[in-house]
């Protein structure tokens, strides 16, 4: 299994943050299926203020490139991602087409 940590920022608007959290209590079934079909076995998202932190545990053969290609061919996932951009914002230093940014592990016990 592989583990990943990613980060993203939300727009600094309490109403938008509340809506974002409500969407994540009822993620669309097609989006959940696409996550599982990509090889992700566990995913958690945490929030502190406007900062999001995501953990992913995935199969050994999981790759973000493969997941991205799958997502581009899934209209419902694309609809979800477009909707989520109403709440999300890029973090400084991220690439133009990058939403969630992979974090570097600096410690393990």
Secondary structure per residue as TSV (DSSP state, phi and psi in degrees):
chain	resnum	aa	ss	phi	psi
A	1	X	-	360.0	148.5
A	2	X	E	-111.5	150.1
A	3	X	E	-123.9	143.0
A	4	X	E	-138.2	152.0
A	5	X	E	-128.6	134.0
A	6	X	E	-134.2	159.0
A	7	X	E	-136.3	157.6
A	8	X	E	-159.7	160.0
A	9	X	E	-113.8	148.6
A	10	X	E	-100.5	157.1
A	11	X	-	-64.6	143.3
A	12	X	S	-82.1	73.9
A	13	X	-	-146.0	110.1
A	14	X	H	-54.6	-35.9
A	15	X	H	-66.9	-44.4
A	16	X	H	-64.8	-40.0
A	17	X	H	-62.0	-41.5
A	18	X	H	-62.2	-42.5
A	19	X	H	-63.2	-42.7
A	20	X	H	-59.5	-44.7
A	21	X	H	-65.5	-37.9
A	22	X	H	-64.1	-40.6
A	23	X	H	-59.6	-36.9
A	24	X	H	-80.0	-5.7
A	25	X	H	-84.6	-16.5
A	26	X	S	-140.0	60.4
A	27	X	-	-62.7	138.4
A	28	X	-	-57.8	138.3
A	29	X	H	-55.9	-36.7
A	30	X	H	-65.6	-33.5
A	31	X	H	-72.0	-43.9
A	32	X	H	-60.8	-42.4
A	33	X	H	-62.0	-41.9
A	34	X	H	-64.8	-35.6
A	35	X	H	-63.9	-49.8
A	36	X	H	-64.9	-41.1
A	37	X	H	-63.9	-24.3
A	38	X	T	-78.6	-10.8
A	39	X	T	106.3	2.2
A	40	X	E	-79.0	128.7
A	41	X	E	-103.7	-31.3
A	42	X	E	-140.9	140.7
A	43	X	E	-146.1	133.5
A	44	X	E	-134.1	145.1
A	45	X	E	-126.1	131.9
A	46	X	E	-118.6	155.3
A	47	X	E	-133.3	138.2
A	48	X	E	-133.3	109.6
A	49	X	T	62.7	-120.8
A	50	X	T	-98.8	-3.0
A	51	X	E	-90.7	130.3
A	52	X	E	-106.2	147.9
A	53	X	E	-133.8	124.0
A	54	X	E	-117.0	136.2
A	55	X	E	-112.9	141.8
A	56	X	E	-131.2	133.7
A	57	X	E	-116.9	125.1
A	58	X	E	-135.0	162.9
A	59	X	-	-58.5	158.9
A	60	X	T	-60.5	-29.3
A	61	X	T	-94.7	8.8
A	62	X	-	-65.0	142.8
A	63	X	-	-144.6	146.5
A	64	X	H	-68.6	-32.2
A	65	X	H	-62.8	-44.6
A	66	X	H	-63.0	-43.8
A	67	X	H	-63.6	-42.4
A	68	X	H	-61.4	-42.4
A	69	X	H	-64.1	-41.5
A	70	X	H	-62.3	-44.1
A	71	X	H	-64.0	-37.5
A	72	X	H	-64.3	-23.9
A	73	X	T	-98.2	11.5
A	74	X	-	-120.6	104.6
A	75	X	H	-58.8	-38.3
A	76	X	H	-68.6	-39.4
A	77	X	H	-64.7	-41.6
A	78	X	H	-62.4	-38.9
A	79	X	H	-63.2	-43.5
A	80	X	H	-61.1	-47.9
A	81	X	H	-62.1	-40.6
A	82	X	H	-63.6	-41.6
A	83	X	H	-62.5	-42.6
A	84	X	H	-65.8	-26.2
A	85	X	T	-64.4	-16.6
A	86	X	T	-67.1	-19.7
A	87	X	T	-112.9	-24.7
A	88	X	E	-96.7	159.8
A	89	X	E	-144.0	152.8
A	90	X	-	-66.1	149.2
A	91	X	-	-95.3	150.7
A	92	X	T	-55.4	137.4
A	93	X	T	89.6	-3.7
A	94	X	-	-80.0	153.8
A	95	X	-	-68.5	158.1
A	96	X	T	-54.1	-37.2
A	97	X	T	-102.5	16.8
A	98	X	-	-101.9	127.2
A	99	X	S	-99.5	-80.9
A	100	X	S	-73.2	133.4
A	101	X	E	-109.2	127.6
A	102	X	E	-66.3	131.2
A	103	X	-	-96.0	151.3
A	104	X	-	-90.0	127.6
A	105	X	-	-75.4	128.7
A	106	X	-	-116.5	-6.0
A	107	X	-	-157.1	144.9
A	108	X	-	-149.5	138.2
A	109	X	-	-113.1	360.0
